[in-house]
């Protein structure tokens, strides 16, 4: 089985581009395979409230069968020892099947074993490009240690010698003329092709989120006819006129399409070398809904910088700062008491003395922060300010927050996802009902039933 985690890819665009004849491989899969709708039951969340409708919450449910309220995962860097040995690939390894994991959002610990042929979860993929040339060194290292941390990457780089610097230089040169959303996905796809052809695991996964990013930022650019011909408050800050905004959007009108085409080409190549007995499963986990920035969503694409200095100003210290998912930041403290004290301090950090700079959630000794910029600050421009009420310090917001070009969100996550199965379906039943995400795990596991029974015997 090969699982393509096509995170948040919206069925609306899939249907549109297939109908326009722009995705021939997807068209073949839809015609010859099995399409299944998925959803997320509200009771899967604590108190029945869907608070964390994010990939960090959904993918652990898909691969363990546990509801979000059971596994409790909400963000990057969270202590996930509770998932140890609970994921589908752990179970398959114990039963004697080989696995290979690339890009998964589940960075759960994995026990060293010869059946895990490669294990490179998502937090390592953000290091752009250098895997390509030094792949052999990394793959000689990871199967040996089965670790997924910085020391492993550092050791792999050390083993690779000078080839790292050559590859990093070439990779940077190759992506300067291409949208970053697509460049990272291309690197991951190239890595997967190489790994799969070398190791041929019984079960493999590849996580891609470039379509999710493109839909979030460029839905209005792709379908301007479905959005208002007006300027929202953030638009007024970015653009002098409606015509200027439209001219800007034109540059990004095909990014969603190109993101799907990249996957379509990947599937075409992969089908050329997959064995006939392989099942291909494309899973989105979530979908998206369009939201008009004029009056339905206010979410600029921002990035925090000078992060250590910022938290020093806020009297939040003696913690590990995980900023790989910036602008979402995770703080890890020695104990829950220190985390609670810092959460109290952060609650007093107000934009214009009124609006919280962060949405803060605490789980034990960790704090999960999301930026929370109000929509009425843009008239102040660079003079927007922040007050830290705990020490009465006032500083400029944009000394620590950077707007990334003129990008803003035009969609939000939706509970509605889908699965597309193609190839050797084995004894899998035809499914007409909508599956809850917690039902995906037993469905995938059932595909291996015959093999597992034989191995047990």
CORLINBEL-V851397 format. One line per field, one symbol per residue. ss: DSSP state (@ for helix, = for strand, . for the rest). psi: psi as a letter, one per 20 degrees, with the letter a starting at -180 (. if undefined). burial: + if it has 9 or more other C-alpha atoms within 8 Angstrom, else -. A space follows every 10 residues. Layout:
ss: ???
psi: ???
burial: ???
This chain:
ss: .=====.... @@@@@@@@@. ...@@@@@@@ @@.======. .@@@.@@@.. ....@@@@@@ @@@@...@@@ @......... @@@....@@@ @@@@....== ==........ .....===== .@@@@..... ....@@@@@@ @@@@@....@ @@@@@@@@@@ ..@@@@@@@@ @@@@@....@ @@@@@@@@@@ @@@@@@@@@. ..======.@ @@@@@@@@@@ @@.@@@.... ..@@@@@@.. .@@@@@@@@@ ....@@@@@@ @@@@@@@@@@ @@@.....== ===...==== .........= ====..@@@@ @@@......= ==......== ==...@@@@@ @@@@@@@.== =...==.=== ===..===== =......... @@@.====.. ..====@@@. ========.. ====..==== ===....... ....==.@@@ @@@@@@@.@@ @@@@@@.
psi: ppponmpjpp hghggghghi jimhghgggh hiapppqqro phiiqpjjpn hmmqhhhghh hhiiiqqhig hjpirqjqok hhipjiqghg ghghjjqqqp pojqiokqqp qpqiiohqnn rhihhinohi hghkgggghh gghhhlqmrh hggggggghi bihghggggh gghhihjqph ghgghggggg gggggghghl qhpqqpppjh hggggghjgh hhmhijrqmr prghghhhqh rhhhghhghh hjhjhgghgh hghghggggh hhiqqhjppp opphgraqpq ppigjiqnnq orpqrlgghg hghjkoalqp oojhkpjppp pprhrhghgg ghhgghijop pkjhpphqpp ppodjqpopp qmprikihhh cijprppohh jkpprpgjii pppockqrqj rrqqioarpo pqbnicjpqp ohrppqhiig ghgghhhjgg ghgghg.
burial: ++++++++++ +--+--++-- --++++++++ --++++++++ ---+++---- --+-++++++ ++++++++-- +-+++--+-+ --++++++-+ +++-+-++++ +++++++-++ ----++++++ +++++--+++ +++++-+++- +++--+++-- -++-+++--+ --++--++-- ++--+----- ++++++++++ +++-++---- +-++++++++ ++++++++++ ++++------ +++++++-+- -+-+++--+- -+++++--++ ++-+++++-+ -------+++ ++++++++-- ++++--++-+ ++++-----+ ++-+-+--+- +++---++++ +++--+-+++ -++-++++++ ++--++++++ -+--++++++ +-+---++-- ---++++++- -----+++-+ +++---++++ ++++++++++ +++-+----- ----++++++ +-+-+-+--- -+-----
